[in-house]
Amino acid sequence: MVFTDYSSSVDPVYGTPFGIRRGNVSLVQPVQFDSNKKKEYQVVRVILSPEIPNVYSYGSFNNTQIRITNNAGISWSIVQFPNGIYTTSMIQDSITNAFLQAGWISISSSPPVIVSYNPATRLIYSMINSANLAVGTQAGIDFGYSQFYNMLGYSTPANAIFIIDGTYSAQLPPNLDTQGTTVVITCSLIQGSRYSNGQFSNIVCRIPLVTTTSQIEICWPSAATGLLSPIIECSTSNAVMNYTVDFTTESGQSMVWLYGEVIFELDIHDVI
């Protein structure tokens, strides 16, 4: 039996930057398996206590910027969102504050741009009313300046620029959980254990993702707090010196965390 353990954490108190939690583990000495026996693995425990941002800039992905205008797009002002977890009302507050800080409105109670969610249609609506401007001629907003438009459900960047008064519906439901609904855990120790969409995959488990609150998911041994992981036949190298662990979305995008902890424990053993 080989029992492996991987853990990683992000602590905002000490200034550790947010990012991905994938890692490489190098063993002190190689682990030898019996080449004449089949192998089985079981996920022993997965503990996740992260906060997953839905607005962030990391690698090639960026949905942290939008633009606002008070002159029908002749000139634009960039609104920068810090990495974080945002609701529709928080997005609205940030937009209103940007107009206020620019000096284009004098009070926050009547913003010229309103972004709201309609639970009946499950769509985002953007409303432009230039009469609420204290300075300028025509209010407008550009969600297509970054991937922000995609998060709100607008189909293309061009469909997410509004510089005429009116109400504009998104084409799709909002994707405020921009990283999907599942954390996919892969481990290079495991080979040939699973077919995923018809292809061999080294996925060992999938854990439900919660973006708005911290969570803890325990797979085993406590059935009261988690799930019992099955024992699955697999193949692996006869001698292992190092292995990798990665946490991704269903599409393979590396999971980005603001802060929190992950613990992943795996048992591999010969079939007796």
N, C-alpha and C positions, 0 to 999 in steps of 0.2 A: 504494500500500500504506500502511495505517495500522497502526502497532504500538503497542498500549496496554499499560500496566503498572499494576498495583495491588498495594500491599503494606501490611500492617498487622501489628503485633506487640504483645504484652503481656509486660512484664518485671517479675516479682515482686521483683527486687532493688531496684528503684527505686520500688516501691509502686504501680505502675500497676494500677488495678482490673481485675478480670475483667469480661467482658461480651461483647457481640456485635461482630463484626468487619466489619459492613457499612460502606460508605463512599461518599462522593460525590467524584468527580474533576472539577475545573474546569481546562480547557485554557488555556494561555497565549494561544492564538489559535485561532479556529475551524478545524476540519478540513473541507475541501470534498471531496465525492465527485462523480464524473461522473454526473449524473442520467440519462444515456442508456445507462448500462451496468449490468448486473446485478452483484450483489455476492456475495462468498464470504467465509466466515470459517473460521479454524482456531485451536483452542486450542494455543498454543505451549508453555506450561509452567504447571503448577500444583504448588506446593510447600506442603505442610501439615506443620507440626511442632507441633501443638497438644496440649494436654491438655484433654479435654472432660469437665466434671463431670457426674456422674449424680445428685448431690444439690446443689441450689442454689436460691436465691431471686432471681429476676430478673424485673422487670415483673410480670405477673399470675400467673406460675408460682411455686409454692413447695412444695417437698417436704423442707424442712429441719427439721420439728418433729414429734415424737410426744409422747405423754403416758404416764406411769406412775402407778400407785396402789398403796398398801399397805392400803387399806380398802374394797375392792370398788367404787371409783369415787365414794365420798362426797367425796373431794378428790383432785385430780390435781396432778402435778408435770410441768412441761414439760421435755422433753429437746431441746436445740438442737444440731443438727448443723452444723458449719461447711461452707461450700461445698467440695466435693471429690469425689474418686473413691473409692467405697466398694464393698467386697466384702461378702458375707453375714457373714463372720467379723468384719470390722471393725464392722459394724452391731451384732453381738452384743457385742463388746467395749465399745462405747459405751453400750449398754443396761445391761450389768453394772456399768460404772463409775458410771452415774447412780444405780442402787440403792445402790451403795457410798457415794457422796458424800452421798446423802440420809440415810444412817445406818440404812437398812432392812435391810441385811445387814452382817455383820461380816467375811466373807471373800468373795473373788471366785470361788472354785473351785466353789461350788454356787449359782448364781444362780436366783432364783424364776421368771425368764422366759428361755426359750431360743428363739432363732430360728435355724433351720437349713435347708439346702437338700438335698433328696433327689434325687440324680441319676437314680434309677430312674424316679420319677414326674415329674421336672423341675418340682417344685413346692416352695414355701416352706412350712414348718411352724412354728407357734408353740406352744410348750408352757408351761403355767402350773403351777407347783408351789409353793403357798403355805407348805408345810412348811419351805422354805428361808428364809423371812423371819425375821429376828432381831427386828424391830419391826413390828407391824401384824397384821392379821387375814387379809386376802385380797389377793394380788398380782393385778395386771392391767396391761394395756397397750392403748393406743389409737393404732393406726397411721392412723386416719381423721381425725386432727386437721389434717393437711395432705395433699398429694398423695402422701405416703409410701406409703399403702396401695396405690395404683396401681402404684408401682414394684415392690412385693413380689408383686403378682399377685392381691390381694384385689379383688373386683369392685366393691364399694361401700364407702363409709366405715363404714356400719352393720355390714358383714360383717368389719370389721377391728378391732373392740373386743372384748376378752376379759377378763372379770372373774370367771370360774369356772375352777377347776382342770381341766385337760384338754389335749388336743392338737387344734389347729385348722389345717386345710389351706387354703391359698390356692386360689381357684377357677381361676386362670390361671397360666401360667408367669411367673416374675419378669421384670420389664422393667428390669433394672439399667442397661441402656443406654437411658436415658429419652429420648434424642433420636433414636432410630432407628439405622439402620446405614449411612446414606449422607449425605454432604455434597452438597447441591445448590447449584450456583453459577449465579446469574443475572446478566445484564448488560443494562442498558437500551439499550446500543448496538445490540443485536441484536433485530430485530423479524421476526415471521413466519417463523422458521427451523425451528420444531418444533411438532408436535402433542403435547400431554401429556394423556392421558385424553380425547382428542377436542377439546381446546381449544388455541387458540394460546398458546404459552408462549415466554418469553425465557430459558429454561434453556439454558446453553451446555455444561455437562458435569455429571456426577455422579462423586464420588470416594468410595471406601469409607471408612467411619468406624471408627476404633479409639479406644475410650475409656480403656483401661487403660494404654496405652503411647503414647509419641510415635510419629509416623509421618512418612515423607516419601514423597510420591507425585509422580513426575515424568512428565508426559505426553509430552513431546517435547523434544529430538530423540533422546534416548538410548533406544533400544528395549530395551536390556539392563536398564534400571532403571525403565521405565515403559511407557506405552502410546502408540501413534501415533494422534494425533487426526485424524479425517477432515476433509476440506475440504467445507464444507456451504454450499449456496446460501442467501442470506438477503436481507433488505431492511433498510435503515437510513435515517436522515434524510440529506438531501443536504448539510447543514451541521451539524456537531456541535460544541457548545461545552462541554458537560459530560455526564457519564454516571454511573450508579450501579452498584455491585457489591454483591451480597448473598450470604450463605452461610446456607442454611436446611436444615431437614429436608425429607423428602418431603411432609410435610403443610403446609409453608410456615412452620413455627415457626422464628424466627431462632436460629441456632446460637450457643450460649454457650460461651466458652472460659475456662479458668482462666489459662493463659498459653501462649505459643508464637508462631509466626510463620506468616503466609500470604503467598504470592506468586502472583499470577495474571496471566498474559500472554496477550494475544489479538492475532491478526493479522486485519485486514479489508482486502480488496483488490477492485479491479474485475476482472470476468471479461474476460480478454483475448480 
